[in-house]
Amino acid sequence: MKNQLLLGFVALYLLSTLAIGWWASRRVKTTADFVVAGKRLPLFMASCALFATWFGSETVMGASAEFTQHGLLGVIEDPFGAALCLLLAGLLIARPLYNLNLFTFSDFFRIRFNKAAEVTSAVFMVPSYFSWIAAQIVALAIVLQAVSGLEREWGVLICTTLVLLYTYIGGMWSVTVTDFVQTIAIVVGLGALAFDLTAKAGGMEQMAAAAPPGFFQFFPEPKATDIISWFAAWMTIGLGSIPQQDVFQRVMAAKSERTAVWSCYTSAIMYLSIAFLPLLICYSGRMLYPELLEGDAQMMIPTMVLLHSSLGMQILFFGALLSAILSTCSGAMLAPATVVGENLVRPLFKDVTDAQLLRIMRLSVVGVAIVTGGMALMRSNIYELVGESSALSLVSLFTPLIAGLYWKKASAVGAIVSMIAGMAVWFAALLWLPAEPGEADVVWLHIPPMLYGFAAGILGMVLGSYFYPERRVEIVGGGQ
């Protein structure tokens, strides 16, 4: 009976999310409504949308598992790096880009450089989302399987269809309104569970006293390899996600330049504080139910809630978990679809009307859903899926974006060379460097592959701009 009530709540919650998305879709009249919510979001809604960018399966299930196994040093990438990204987005990109009326980062590459740079950036940006979206769909399917026993394949199909429907009909308006509602569910659900488990574990002082040595260590050991890995963890999301389309769309949806900037700062504080709730929950579970550590660490919290919590607590938690995953998945699905429609499909046609562009973008959402749903059917490891997508934009897009904004000598050739060199060296390092360098006292073997790609991207930008300088630079803001 208890399981049937919980399953009924989950079904009702998913249907309610679809209903909210349909209600929000009534505001969609133009492409701007679909892509950036008509640039009408107030501060709190824009902040909630930015907060929800990554607060999904990786935060609730992946980061909490890493924290349980490796302590504070295991979660530098998320939540610390993710909060850093939101802070830097407000400092570096919100102000210079807001008033340009762009739909995508690739639009900026066209304006600042040329069409070749636009297409190159779009080709590199779109695939970076596929593994990330697939990870969220897999997580949703795992939740449905844990609650109802539904086969994972059916869960993938149901979840893909659900997210596709409300993203297709409402675009950024649906994403934003559902993000707002889902943020409330996340705070209430995770907050209640954290309070309950902390009390059962004896309070914060007793929990801190029971921690293994070095568990709450924040800074790395004074070894070159440890320091390099620590900085790389900060950079993966902290710098790499700044040129990501889902962050850009949420920033551009704010109602004013000031709102765009302050929504970044507000969401950074929200993320850093709220993301500690699943870490606290998992650490409490580590003390209360150590036998759960023997299973899949990323399923520790859902399993603990199902086995040891009341129906009310289960409803609050799974409402929060579904909210976290849905809010991330919908925005992530919209982002590459926007780039495909605006920067890859639209240039193939002449004199595209706004209504036709809106139809192209909606069809692009369908295409992204089909690809990522197929990936989710073939793969099941959330951590691996997320890891595949986390560094791509750092090595290919970060350097030409920042150089385009703040270095007046940056040229189109430099931007293209930077993107290609960064990707090529990153892939080469992934193939040639050993996955586990062991105890070898050779520093270069321990350097993460993405840092080689990042360095190659910077070198490519400098050399390309030096040997092929731009004859005319358009002033678009930032440091121009």
N, C-alpha and C positions, 0 to 999 in steps of 0.2 A: 504493500500500500504506500509506504514511504517513497519507494523508487518511482511508483506511478505518479505520485503528486509532484515529485521533482521533475520528472520527464514532462508532465503537463505544463509546469512553469517554464521549462526551457522552450517548449513548442510555442507557448503564448508569447514569450519574450522575443523569439525570432520573428513571429508574425507581427508583433508590435513594431519592431524595427523596420520591417517592410512597410507598414502603414505610415510610420513617421516619414520614411523616405518618399512615399507617394505624396503625402501632404506637402512636403517641402518642394516637390517637383512642380507644383503650381506656380512657383516663382520663376521657373526657367522659361524665358521668352527669347533670349539671345545666346550667342556663343559665350559672351562675357559672363552671363548668369551661370552657364554650365561649367565654365572653367574656373572662374574666380569669384563666384557668388555675387556678381554684379558690383564687386568692390564696395560692399555695404555692411561688412561685419563690424559690430562694436567690439570694444577691447576684450571683454570676457569671452565672447564667442570665438574671436580670433585666437585668443590664448588657449582655449580648450582645444581648438582644432590643431594648433601647433603642438600642444602637449600630447595629443593622441597620435602624433606622427609615428613614433616607435613603441608606444606603450601597448605592446601586444604579447604574443606568445613568448618572444625572446626575453621580455622583461619579467613577466610573471612566472614563466616556467624555466626558461634557459638561464637567465641571470641568477635567479634564486638557487638553481642547482650548482652553478659555478661558485656562488658565495658559500654554500654549504660545504663544498669540497675543498675550496682554495682560499677562503676568507676574503678580506677586503681587496687584496691585490688581484683577485680573480674577476672583479667587476669594475675595473677602471674603465673599460670600453663602454659599458652600459651598467649603471646610469650616469657615471661621471662624464664620459666622453659625449654622450648624447646631450646632456645639459650644456656642456661647453659649446656644442654646435649651435644650439638655439641662442645662446648668448652672443656668439660671433656673428650669427645671421643678423641680429639687430645692430651690431657694431659695423659690419662690413658691407652687407648687401641691401638691407631694407631701404635705407635712405636713398642711395644713388639709383636704384632700380624701380622704385615704386611709381614714380610719375612718368615712366616711359610707356605705360599701357601695353606691356608685353603679356603674352600668354605662357611662354616657356623660356627657359634659360637659352635654348637654341635660338630663339628670336634675338636675344642679346648678341649672340655670336654672329648672326647675320648683320645686325646694325653696326656692331663695333668692328667686325672683320669683313666677311663676305659670305656668299651662299655656300661655298665649299666648306667653310668652317661650321656653318649652321648644320649642314647635312652630316658632317663627320661627328659632331657632338651628339646629334640625335641618334645616329647609329650606335654610338658607344653607350648612350644613356639608357635606351630602351631595354636592352637585355639585362641590365643591372637590376631590374625590378622583378624579373621572372622568378628567380629562386626565392626572393623575399616574399612575394605574394603566395607562392606555393607553400612556403613554411607556415603562413597564417592559415591557409586552407587545411593543411594537414593537422594543425593544432585544433581547429574547429571540429574536424572529423574525429580526432582523438577524444575530445570532450564529449561529443555525442555518443561515441562508443562506450566511454566510461559510465555515462549516465544511463544509457538505454540498451547497450549491447548491440547497437546497430553496426553492421559491417562497415569497415573504414571506407571501402569504395563507395557505398551508398552515401556515407557522410560527406565525402568529398564532392559528390555530385549535388547533393542538397545545399551544401554551404556555398559552392561556387555559383549555383543558380541564384541563391538568396542575395549574395553580395552583388552579382551582376545586375539583378533586377533593380535594386534601389540606387545603384550607381548609374545605371543606364538612364533611368527616368529623371533623376534629379541632379546628377553631376555634383559639383561642389556644394550646392545648396543642401542636397541630401546628406552628403558627407559631413557638412558643418553642423547641421541640426542634430543629426544622430550622434556626432561627436560630443555635442553639448550635453545631451541626455546621458550618453554613456560615461562621460566624465563623472557625473554625479553618482552613477551606479558604481563606478570603480572606487571612488573615495569612500562611499558608505559601506560597500561590501568588504573591501580589503581592510578598511579601518576597523570595522566591527570584529573581523576575524583576528586581526593583529592584537587588538585589545583583549579578546577572550583568551588567546593562546599565551600571551605575555603574562597574564594573571595566573594561568595554570602552571606556567614554568617558574613562578616565584618572583616575578618582577625583573626589572632591567638590571639591578645590581647583582642579583644572583646569576642571571644569564651571562653578564660580563665576566663574573668571577669563574664561571665554568668553561670559558673559552680556552681552546688549546693555545699554547705559546705562539705569538706572532699572528694570530687569527685576525686581529684588527689592525695589523700593520698596513699603513697607507703608502709609504715610500719604499722603493726597492732597496735591496742590499747594494752596497757600494761596489758592484761589479759591472764591468762594461756591458756584458750581455743582458743582465737584469735591467739596467738603466735603459738600454735600447728597446727592449721589449715593453717596458713601462711607457715610454714615450710613444711607441707604435700603437699601443692600446688606446691612448688618448687621441691619436690622430685618425684612427680608423673611422669612427663616426664623427669625432670632434671637428675634423677638417674635411673628411671625405664626403660627408652628407650635406655640406654647405651648398654644393652645386647640384643637389638632387631636386627633381621637379616637384615632389610632394611637399617639401619644405617651401619652395618658391611659390607654389599656388596658394598655400595657406597664408604666407606673408602678404602676397598681392591681393588677397581677398579682404583685407582690412579696409575700413572706410576712409582712412586718411594716412598720410605718411607717418604722423606721430603715433597713431594707433598701431601701425605696422611695426614700428620700432619697439614700442613698449609691450606689444603682445609677445615679441621674442623674449624680452627680459622676464616678463611675467611667467611665460610658459617654461623658461629655464628653471625658475624657482619651483614651480609646480612639479616639474618632472623630477628634479633632484630630491624633493621631499616625498612625493607620493610613491616614487619608485623604490623607496626604502621599505615600504610596507610589505611587499612580497619577500624581501630579504629577511625582515624581522619574523615573518610568518614561518619561513622555511627554517630559520635558526631555532625558533621555538619548537618546531616539529622535530628537529635534530635532537633536542634534549628530551622531549616527551616520548617520542616514538622512534628510537634509534634503529629499530628493525626495518624501518622503511628505507633506510639508506642502502640496503642490500639490493633494492630493485632499481628501476629507471629513475635517476635523480630528478629529471625534468618532470616526472609525474608524481613527485613526492607530495606536493601540496594538494592536488586534486584527490589523490588516494587517501591522504590523511583526513581531508574534509568528509569524504564519503564514508570512511570507516569509523570516525570518532567524533563527528559533529551532529548537532540536532538538525532537523529538517529546515528550520528557519535560517540557521547558519549556512546550510548547504545552498539554499535559495539565494542568500546574499552573496556568497562566494561565486557560485557559477554565473549569477547575473553579472558580477564584476568581471569575471574571466571572459565571458562571451562578449561583454562590452569592449574590453581591451583589445581582443583579437579582431572583432568586426570593425572597430574604428580605425585600426591600422590597415586592415585589408582593403577597405573601400577606398581610402585615400591613395594607397599604393596602386590599386588597379586603375584609378582615374589618371594618375600621373603619366605613365608611359602611353596610355591611350591618347592623351592630349598631345604629346610630342609626336606620335605617329600621325595623327590627323593634321596638326598644324605644320609640322616641319618636314614630313616625308611624303604624305599623300597630297596635301593641298598644292604644293608647288608643281605637281604633275598636271594640273588643270588651270585654265585661264579664266579670270573673272568669276571666281567662286563667290556666290552670295553667302550672307551670314547663315541663312537657313540651310544651305547645302553644307557649309562647314560644320554646323551643329550635327547634321546627319552623319557626316564623315566621322566625327569624334565619337558619336554614339556607337557606330559600327566598329570603331577601333576598340572601344570598351569590350564589345563582344569578342573580338579577335584575341585581346589580351586574356580574357576569361577562359577561352578555349585552350590557349597555350598553357597557361598556369594551372588550370584544372587537370590537364593531361600530365603535367609534371608532378602534381600532387598525387595522382594515381600511381605513378611509377616510383615515387620516393617517399620515405617515411621519417627520416631523421631531421628534426627541426633545426638542430644546431648546425649540421652540415649545410643545409639549404641556406640558412642565414649567412654562414661564413663565406659561401661562394659569392655573395653579392655585396659584401660589406666594403671591400677595398677598391672595387672597380672605378668608382667615380673619383676617388682620391688620386689615383695614378693617371687618369685621363682628363678630367675636367676641372679640378680645383685650380691648378696653375694657370691655364689660359683664362679662366674666369677672373681671378684676382688680378692677373697681369693686365687684362683688358680694362678693368676698372681703375687700377691705380698706377699703371706704368704707361706713359704716353708713347713710348717707343715700341710697344708690343705690336707685332704685325700679324697679318692673316697666315702667312707662311709659318711664323713662329708658333702660332696657336695650333695649326694642323700638325706640325712636326712634334710639338709637345704632346698632343693626344696620342699620336701613333707611337712615338718613342716610349712614352710611359706604359702603354699597354703591351708593347712588344717586349720590353725588358722585364716587366712584371711576369708575363707568361713564361719567358725564358727562365727566370729565377724560380718560378713554381716547378718547372720541369727538371731543372738541373740541381737545385739545392736539395740536400737531404731533408726529408720531413722531420726526422729526429736526428739532429747532429750529434747526439750523445754527449760524452764528456770531452770532446775534442776542444783543446784550448786555442781555437782559431776563431777570432771574433766575427769575421765575415761570414762564416757558416751559420752563425746564430742571428744574423740580421734578417728580419722578416722580409719576404720577397717584395711586399708592397713598398718598402722604403727604397729599394733599388729602382722600382718603377717611378716612384715620386721624384727621386733625384734625376732620373732620365728625363722626366717631363720638364723639370726646371731647366736642365741643360738644353733640351730641345727648343724651349721658348727663347732662351737667351741667344743661342746660335742662329736659329731661324730668323729672329728679328734683326740680328746684327748683319747677316749676310743678305737678307731680303727685306729691307726696311719698307715700311708703309709710306707711300708718297703723300697720303692725306689721312689724317686721323679725325674722326668725328668726335666732338666733345659730348659725352653722354652722362657725365656725373662722376662721382667718386673723386679720384685724384687727377682727372683729366684737366 
